[in-house]
Amino acid sequence: MDYQDYKRLFEEILNSDNPAPPYDNPNYLNYTKLNFSRLKRWYKTLQLDEELVREVKNVKAQKWIIITEPWCGDAGASLAFLVKLAEQNPNITYDIQLRDQEPFLIDSYLTNGGKSIPKLVVRDANDNDLFTWGPRPKGAQELVAELKAAEVSHEVLTEQVQNWYNKDKGVELQAEILQLLRAVPSL
């Protein structure tokens, strides 16, 4: 699905009188509301790094697969950047796939044995994997590890991580994507 289809999925979930699992759980529904708001805000206000945009525009042919779910807080902060970057070059096609629905692509891209999302899979024109990124920038990942080690509540963890994303403004994510793109031979 593309960005517009993904937004419609959010709207269907949020406007449903009887949302399907896991959205029938008030916590998941609340996460989804927050993430929809964050996604739309980031999509409208994000600033793309000029050096990264130049690198993206040099791509000859790539397929970007973004594995995510509407309830995912990290995706709420990252997905807009990934989509906007892909939109910079018509030689890049992207597809947003849900982690918890077939074809269960996430099973091939586990992070430390877990189905952490969002996950970006970048492939060449022949469907060979060039690189993957995710589920979050290194600084956010380090913060999550630190907070988990301190055994903070889930609410504290999510608030602290969102604060990190708001302060970072996508800078670290973009630097990581730039480094990965540059490592691909002959874009």
Residue frames relative to the residue before (quaternion, step in Angstrom):
aa qw qx qy qz dx dy dz
M 1.0000 0.0000 0.0000 0.0000 0.00 0.00 0.00
D 0.3969 -0.6932 0.5395 0.2660 3.55 -1.18 0.49
Y 0.7626 -0.3797 0.2579 0.4557 3.58 -1.32 -0.01
Q 0.6573 0.5119 -0.3195 0.4515 3.61 0.93 -0.85
D 0.6423 0.5079 -0.3186 0.4775 3.59 1.00 -0.81
Y 0.6420 0.5244 -0.3200 0.4587 3.57 1.01 -0.83
K 0.6367 0.5095 -0.3247 0.4791 3.59 0.99 -0.77
R 0.6420 0.5164 -0.3261 0.4635 3.60 0.99 -0.78
L 0.6047 0.5468 -0.3520 0.4599 3.58 1.08 -0.70
F 0.6192 0.5268 -0.3336 0.4773 3.59 0.96 -0.83
E 0.6798 0.5030 -0.2919 0.4468 3.57 0.81 -1.02
E 0.6377 0.5211 -0.3273 0.4632 3.59 0.98 -0.80
I 0.6537 0.5039 -0.3114 0.4710 3.57 0.93 -0.89
L 0.7324 0.4566 -0.2447 0.4418 3.56 0.77 -1.06
N 0.7206 0.4281 -0.2503 0.4846 3.60 1.12 -0.55
S 0.5144 0.6603 -0.4111 0.3610 3.57 1.26 -0.08
D 0.4385 -0.6781 0.5264 0.2660 3.56 -1.05 0.82
N 0.7819 0.1323 -0.0576 0.6065 3.57 1.16 -0.66
P 0.1000 -0.8370 0.5341 0.0649 3.60 0.34 1.17
A 0.5318 -0.6295 0.4753 0.3082 3.53 -1.16 0.73
P 0.6179 -0.5264 0.4160 0.4099 3.60 -1.20 0.40
P 0.5905 -0.1625 -0.7891 -0.0465 1.59 -2.08 1.37
Y 0.4704 0.7275 -0.4054 0.2917 3.58 1.32 -0.04
D 0.5215 0.5938 -0.4253 0.4411 3.57 1.28 0.01
N 0.5751 0.5293 -0.3690 0.5029 3.59 1.31 -0.17
P 0.4881 -0.6977 0.4331 0.2957 3.64 -0.62 1.05
N 0.6207 0.5420 -0.3569 0.4400 3.62 1.02 -0.66
Y 0.6734 0.4805 -0.2985 0.4759 3.59 0.89 -0.89
L 0.6392 0.5205 -0.3284 0.4611 3.57 0.99 -0.79
N 0.6467 0.5089 -0.3164 0.4718 3.59 1.01 -0.80
Y 0.6273 0.5219 -0.3354 0.4708 3.62 0.96 -0.83
T 0.6539 0.5255 -0.3094 0.4477 3.55 0.96 -0.89
K 0.6309 0.5222 -0.3313 0.4686 3.60 0.98 -0.80
L 0.6685 0.4970 -0.2969 0.4668 3.56 0.87 -0.95
N 0.6927 0.4910 -0.2852 0.4447 3.58 0.86 -0.94
F 0.6079 0.5411 -0.3553 0.4599 3.57 1.06 -0.65
S 0.6528 0.5054 -0.2986 0.4789 3.55 0.98 -0.88
R 0.6681 0.4981 -0.2970 0.4662 3.58 0.93 -0.90
L 0.6412 0.5371 -0.3219 0.4437 3.56 0.91 -0.93
K 0.6856 0.4784 -0.2879 0.4672 3.58 0.82 -0.97
R 0.6480 0.5178 -0.3182 0.4590 3.60 0.99 -0.84
W 0.6687 0.4866 -0.3058 0.4717 3.59 0.87 -0.94
Y 0.6437 0.5366 -0.3347 0.4309 3.60 0.90 -0.87
K 0.7026 0.4633 -0.2596 0.4736 3.60 1.03 -0.79
T 0.8186 0.3369 -0.1284 0.4471 3.58 0.90 -0.91
L 0.5040 0.6867 -0.4335 0.2941 3.61 1.13 -0.35
Q 0.2691 -0.7326 0.6065 0.1518 3.51 -1.25 0.61
L 0.2640 -0.7705 0.5614 0.1465 3.57 -0.64 1.11
D 0.5025 -0.6429 0.5039 0.2835 3.53 -1.10 0.85
E 0.4778 -0.7077 0.4417 0.2753 3.60 -0.72 1.09
E 0.6400 0.5240 -0.3284 0.4560 3.59 0.99 -0.78
L 0.6495 0.5044 -0.3063 0.4796 3.57 1.02 -0.82
V 0.6342 0.5269 -0.3338 0.4568 3.60 0.95 -0.82
R 0.6325 0.5196 -0.3349 0.4668 3.60 0.96 -0.81
E 0.6568 0.5079 -0.3071 0.4651 3.58 0.95 -0.88
V 0.6504 0.5148 -0.3080 0.4660 3.58 0.96 -0.89
K 0.6687 0.5100 -0.3054 0.4466 3.59 0.94 -0.82
N 0.6417 0.5223 -0.3205 0.4612 3.61 1.22 -0.35
V 0.4738 0.6747 -0.4460 0.3484 3.59 1.25 -0.17
K 0.3840 -0.7401 0.5127 0.2047 3.57 -0.90 1.00
A 0.7596 -0.2215 0.1770 0.5854 3.60 0.85 -0.95
Q 0.1796 0.7656 -0.5999 0.1473 3.55 -0.69 1.13
K 0.2437 -0.7082 0.6417 0.1654 3.50 -1.36 0.47
W 0.1327 -0.7787 0.6108 0.0536 3.54 -0.79 1.05
I 0.0864 -0.7651 0.6373 0.0313 3.55 -0.84 1.02
I 0.1155 -0.7853 0.6075 0.0299 3.54 -0.76 1.10
I 0.1510 -0.7906 0.5909 0.0546 3.56 -0.53 1.21
T 0.1747 0.7958 -0.5483 0.1887 3.56 -0.66 1.10
E 0.1733 -0.7219 0.6443 0.1836 3.53 -1.40 -0.29
P 0.6011 -0.6008 0.3851 0.3598 3.63 -1.04 0.65
W 0.6672 0.5146 -0.3163 0.4358 3.63 1.06 -0.57
C 0.5651 0.6538 -0.3641 0.3472 3.61 1.24 -0.33
G 0.3968 -0.7506 0.4894 0.1989 3.56 -0.58 1.20
D 0.6417 0.5142 -0.3339 0.4609 3.58 0.96 -0.78
A 0.6362 0.5159 -0.3298 0.4693 3.59 1.03 -0.72
G 0.5938 0.5810 -0.3593 0.4251 3.58 1.06 -0.70
A 0.7348 0.3997 -0.2130 0.5050 3.56 1.14 -0.68
S 0.7584 0.4136 -0.1996 0.4625 3.62 1.12 -0.51
L 0.6077 0.6248 -0.3624 0.3301 3.57 0.94 -0.84
A 0.6388 0.5398 -0.3427 0.4279 3.61 0.90 -0.83
F 0.6310 0.5266 -0.3352 0.4605 3.60 1.01 -0.76
L 0.6733 0.5047 -0.3014 0.4485 3.57 0.87 -0.95
V 0.6646 0.4947 -0.3002 0.4728 3.58 0.95 -0.88
K 0.6652 0.5038 -0.3103 0.4554 3.60 0.85 -0.94
L 0.6310 0.5208 -0.3370 0.4658 3.58 1.02 -0.74
A 0.6629 0.4992 -0.3114 0.4631 3.59 0.85 -0.92
E 0.6549 0.5331 -0.3063 0.4395 3.58 1.05 -0.75
Q 0.5592 0.6278 -0.3810 0.3847 3.60 1.22 -0.25
N 0.7931 0.2144 -0.0903 0.5629 3.58 1.20 -0.42
P 0.3844 -0.7414 0.4983 0.2332 3.61 -0.64 1.05
N 0.5944 0.5619 -0.3668 0.4431 3.61 1.26 -0.18
I 0.6409 0.4473 -0.3208 0.5350 3.56 1.32 0.02
T 0.1015 -0.7492 0.6510 0.0677 3.54 -0.85 1.00
Y 0.0972 -0.7939 0.5960 0.0708 3.56 -1.08 0.61
D 0.1082 -0.7665 0.6320 0.0375 3.50 -1.27 0.60
I 0.2333 -0.7468 0.6082 0.1341 3.55 -0.82 1.01
Q 0.0442 -0.7994 0.5990 -0.0160 3.56 -0.70 1.13
L 0.4318 -0.6981 0.5120 0.2531 3.54 -1.06 0.77
R 0.5373 -0.6582 0.4385 0.2930 3.52 -0.93 0.97
D 0.7934 0.3715 -0.1539 0.4569 3.53 0.86 -1.03
Q 0.6518 0.4369 -0.3377 0.5198 3.59 1.19 0.52
E 0.6429 -0.5101 0.3947 0.4132 3.53 -1.23 0.48
P 0.5570 -0.0952 -0.8217 -0.0743 1.60 -2.13 1.29
F 0.4635 -0.7020 0.4363 0.3196 3.63 1.22 0.37
L 0.0643 0.8452 -0.5227 0.0915 3.54 0.95 0.96
I 0.5564 0.6335 -0.3858 0.3745 3.59 1.11 -0.65
D 0.5761 0.6128 -0.3823 0.3827 3.60 1.07 -0.63
S 0.6865 0.4521 -0.2778 0.4972 3.59 1.19 -0.43
Y 0.7587 0.3339 -0.1681 0.5335 3.59 1.28 -0.19
L 0.1249 0.8268 -0.5334 0.1275 3.54 0.85 0.99
T 0.2632 -0.7224 0.6176 0.1657 3.52 -1.26 0.55
N 0.8172 -0.1359 0.0361 0.5590 3.58 -0.44 1.22
G 0.7334 -0.4365 0.2204 0.4722 3.56 1.00 0.87
G 0.6839 0.4781 -0.2818 0.4737 3.61 1.26 -0.12
K 0.5139 -0.6525 0.4811 0.2804 3.54 -1.30 0.45
S 0.1019 0.8434 -0.5163 0.1080 3.56 0.92 0.97
I 0.0507 -0.7891 0.6120 -0.0161 3.52 -1.01 0.93
P 0.5375 -0.1020 -0.8301 -0.1080 1.54 -2.38 0.76
K 0.1733 -0.7471 0.6339 0.0999 3.51 -1.29 0.49
L 0.1781 -0.7593 0.6203 0.0832 3.53 -0.89 1.05
V 0.0811 -0.7603 0.6441 0.0213 3.55 -0.87 1.04
V 0.1029 -0.7971 0.5943 0.0290 3.58 -0.66 1.12
R 0.0660 -0.8069 0.5863 -0.0306 3.52 -0.79 1.17
D 0.4764 -0.6327 0.5201 0.3199 3.52 -1.27 0.44
A 0.7503 -0.4067 0.2801 0.4395 3.57 -1.32 0.00
N 0.7011 0.4373 -0.2597 0.4998 3.60 1.22 -0.44
D 0.5328 -0.6664 0.3644 0.3733 3.59 1.31 0.35
N 0.4075 0.6608 -0.5124 0.3670 3.57 1.09 0.68
D 0.4630 -0.6770 0.4924 0.2913 3.57 -0.89 0.90
L 0.2409 -0.7595 0.5916 0.1229 3.54 -0.94 0.98
F 0.7462 -0.2450 0.1627 0.5972 3.55 1.04 -0.86
T 0.2356 -0.7219 0.6220 0.1909 3.52 -1.38 0.17
W 0.1087 -0.7559 0.6411 0.0756 3.52 -1.27 0.46
G 0.6135 0.5699 -0.4263 0.3422 3.52 -1.18 0.57
P 0.5708 0.0133 -0.7796 -0.2572 1.51 -2.47 0.21
R 0.7941 0.0992 -0.0649 0.5961 3.61 1.21 -0.19
P 0.6347 -0.5156 0.3923 0.4212 3.60 -1.22 0.33
K 0.6871 -0.5228 0.3245 0.3863 3.55 -1.20 0.64
G 0.6602 0.5175 -0.3160 0.4433 3.61 0.89 -0.87
A 0.6569 0.4829 -0.3013 0.4944 3.56 1.00 -0.79
Q 0.6337 0.5292 -0.3309 0.4571 3.59 1.02 -0.77
E 0.6473 0.5103 -0.3153 0.4703 3.58 0.97 -0.82
L 0.6379 0.5199 -0.3225 0.4677 3.57 1.02 -0.80
V 0.6391 0.5189 -0.3248 0.4656 3.60 0.94 -0.86
A 0.6599 0.5034 -0.3138 0.4611 3.60 0.89 -0.90
E 0.6495 0.5192 -0.3063 0.4635 3.58 0.98 -0.85
L 0.6884 0.4806 -0.2797 0.4657 3.58 0.90 -0.93
K 0.6380 0.5092 -0.3294 0.4744 3.59 1.03 -0.72
A 0.6369 0.5226 -0.3240 0.4651 3.58 1.02 -0.79
A 0.6842 0.4599 -0.2716 0.4966 3.57 1.13 -0.68
E 0.3495 -0.7851 0.4450 0.2518 3.56 1.39 -0.02
V 0.1998 0.7775 -0.5618 0.1998 3.56 0.90 0.96
S 0.6153 -0.5429 0.4114 0.3967 3.57 -1.23 0.35
H 0.6501 -0.5138 0.3884 0.4032 3.55 -1.27 0.43
E 0.6346 0.5437 -0.3267 0.4415 3.58 1.01 -0.81
V 0.6556 0.4931 -0.3065 0.4828 3.59 0.95 -0.87
L 0.6419 0.5335 -0.3231 0.4460 3.57 0.93 -0.90
T 0.7042 0.4609 -0.2879 0.4569 3.59 0.73 -0.99
E 0.6363 0.5240 -0.3340 0.4572 3.61 1.01 -0.74
Q 0.6690 0.5008 -0.2959 0.4627 3.59 0.91 -0.92
V 0.6604 0.4974 -0.3123 0.4680 3.58 0.95 -0.85
Q 0.6439 0.5045 -0.3282 0.4724 3.62 0.96 -0.78
N 0.6144 0.5304 -0.3445 0.4717 3.59 1.05 -0.71
W 0.6241 0.5352 -0.3364 0.4593 3.57 1.03 -0.81
Y 0.6646 0.4989 -0.3068 0.4639 3.59 0.87 -0.95
N 0.6633 0.5162 -0.3130 0.4423 3.60 0.90 -0.87
K 0.6750 0.4746 -0.2933 0.4828 3.59 1.01 -0.76
D 0.6855 0.5037 -0.2818 0.4438 3.59 0.96 -0.87
K 0.1526 -0.8459 0.4925 0.1360 3.60 1.13 -0.69
G 0.7043 -0.4949 0.2624 0.4361 3.58 1.07 0.74
V 0.3975 0.7439 -0.4635 0.2718 3.58 1.26 0.04
E 0.7118 0.4564 -0.2740 0.4583 3.59 0.77 -0.99
L 0.6084 0.5452 -0.3476 0.4602 3.59 0.98 -0.79
Q 0.6956 0.4779 -0.2798 0.4577 3.58 0.82 -0.98
A 0.6256 0.5250 -0.3408 0.4657 3.60 1.02 -0.73
E 0.6578 0.5066 -0.3091 0.4638 3.58 1.00 -0.79
I 0.6506 0.4977 -0.3152 0.4792 3.60 0.97 -0.81
L 0.6233 0.5355 -0.3385 0.4585 3.59 0.99 -0.79
Q 0.6587 0.5066 -0.3060 0.4647 3.58 0.89 -0.92
L 0.6680 0.4984 -0.3004 0.4638 3.59 0.94 -0.86
L 0.6466 0.5137 -0.3206 0.4638 3.60 0.95 -0.83
R 0.6698 0.5099 -0.2969 0.4508 3.56 0.95 -0.87
A 0.6531 0.5216 -0.3129 0.4511 3.58 1.15 -0.53
V 0.5603 0.5861 -0.3887 0.4376 3.59 1.28 -0.24
P 0.4097 -0.7175 0.4973 0.2646 3.61 -0.70 1.00
S 0.8802 -0.0693 0.0042 0.4695 3.54 -1.10 0.92
L 0.1424 -0.7987 0.5837 0.0317 3.52 0.24 1.35
